[in-house]
Amino acid sequence: MRQFDLQVFHWINGWPDSLNPLFYSLSEGNKWLGVRLVLLAFLAFCLWKPKLRPAVVIAFIAWPLANEICDLLKNGFKMGRPSVEVADAIVRVNRLTSFGTASAHSANMMAVAVPFLYYARPVGFFWLGIAILTGISRIYVGVHYPYQVLFGWMVGAAMSGVLIVGWEAWKKRRAPHKGEPDAELPESSAL
């Protein structure tokens, strides 16, 4: 398995430098103020749409939680990065020496994609594409192995999945059941 992971790493990491603008921006763009402002504006716009509101709320909760889980995993299960362990890795960003157990970039983007996939598929497919390309970018720039990206995607998807299940269960408990009078109507009005 480790050999396969290394082969996939070398294959993606060895893609041509002409792809660097795309993958560098996906890997590092979330650190740029302009990108952050555009993302916040997009999410704020989505809050105005009632159908998208649950996706935005869950994404805002899942994103930081997924990031924290990845940090805990990195500190608890200290697995190196290719930028440190692989002598012939092409490192296209600052050489990270911290542990890379689960890609937080991948987890964060998947934590956003999953609620949008559940509540608003067209937007969700866009975010899913961003999540996949962000994960690939972390391999391309040389700071994560493929298994670390997959692990990150699983963390992000699981975090959002748990929140969606919880939200839907809470919503169902609050909704009046068919055949029962609405809890807010006085009993004399219910027929």
N, C-alpha and C positions, 0 to 999 in steps of 0.2 A: 504494500500500500504506500509506504513512504517513497519508494522508487517512482511509482505512478505520479504521486503528488509533485515530486521534483521534476519529472518530465513535463507535466502541465505547467509548472512554474516557469521552467526554462523556455517553453514554447511561447507563453504569453509575454514573459519578461523580454524575450528576444524580438518582439514585433518591432517594426521599423520606427526610427525616431520621428518620422513624419507624423505619427499619431500622437506625439508628445503634447501638442496644444490641447487636444481633446481630453486625453487621459489625465494630464496634469491638472486641468481645470476641474475635472470630476473628482480627483483625489484631494486637491488643495483648495478648490473654489469656495468651500463652505467657510473658509477662514477669511475670505475677502468681504469687506463691509458692503460693497455693492450687491454681491450675491445674497448676503444675509438680508438686506433690505428688500430685494425682489422677492425672496422666499417669504418673508414676513408679510409683504403686501399681498402676495398670492393667498396665503393662509387667512389673512384678514378678510379678503374678498370672499373666500369660501365660507367664512363665518356668517356672512350676510345671507347665504343661501341655506334655508332650513334643512334641505335634504343633505347638504354637505357638513352641517354643523357637528354631528356626532363624529364624523371622520376627523375633523380638525381637532376637536377636544381630545379624542383618543390619541391622535398623533402627537399632540403637545405633551401628553402624559407619558406615552410609550417611548418617545425619543429619548428623553433624559434618563428614564429608567433602564432602557436597553444599554445606553452608554455606561451607566453605573455598573450594571451587571458585567459588561465586558471588562471594565476596570477591575472588578472583584476577581473575575476569572483570570485576568492577566497576572494579578498579584498572588492568587491562590495556586494556579497551575502554570508555572513559569516555563513557557515554551518560547524558544528564540524566534527571531525574525530572519528571513533570508538575507537581509541587508547586513547581518552580523555573521550568519553561519555559512553562507554560500559564497565561496571565494570569487566565482566568476559572475555573480549577480550584477546586473546593471541597475545601479541605484540612481534614480532620476530626481530625487528629493533629498532633503537633509537625511543623512544616515541615522536612522532611529536605532537606539540601542536598548530601549525598553522592551519588555516582553510583548509578544504579539499573539497570544493565545487565541483570541477572537477579535476579528476586525470590528472596531467600534463604528468606523465609517459605514461598513456594510450593514451592521445592525441598525444604525440610526435611520438609514434610508429605507430599509425594509420595514422598520417600525412605522414609518409614514405610509409606505405603499399599501400595507395590508388593510388598514381601516378604509382607505380610499377604494381599494378593490372590493371591499365588502359593501360599502354604502354608495359608491359612485364609480362604476367600472371604467368609464372612459378616462377619468382623471387617475384612477388606480392603475390602469395599464401604462399611462405616462410615468407615474412614480415607480412602477415596477421596472420599467426600462432604466430609469435613473438609478435605482437600487442595484440592478444587475451590472450596469456600466461602472458604477462607483466601486463595486467589489472587484471587477476586472481591473479597474485602474490601480487598485492597491497592489495587485500582483504585477501589473505592468511597470509601476514605478519602483518595484523591488522591496516593498516593506512588509508584505504578507505572503504566506504560502496559500495555495488554493483551499486547503482544509480550514485555514483560519478565516478565510472569507466565507466559506460555507457555514462555519460555526457562527459567525457574526450574523449571517442572514437568518439562521435558525433562532438565534436569541431575539432578534428584532421581530420576527414573525410570531414567535411564542409570546412575547410581551404584549404585542397588539392583540393577538388571539385571546389571551386571558382577559384583557380589558374589554374586548368586544363581547365575549360571553357574559362577563359581569354586567355590562351595560344593558344588554338585551334581557338578561334575567331580571334586573332591577326594573326595566321598562315594563316587562310583562307583569311583574308583581303590582305595579302601580296602575295598570290598565284595568278598567272594570271588565269583569267576565261577561260573556254573552248570556243574556237571560236574567242578569242581576241588575237592579236599579243602579243608576249612576250615584256614586257615593256623595256627590256634591248636591244632588237634587233633594229637596225635602220629600219625605216618604209619601205625603199626600199627592205630590205631583207625579210620582212614578206609577205607571200603569202596566 
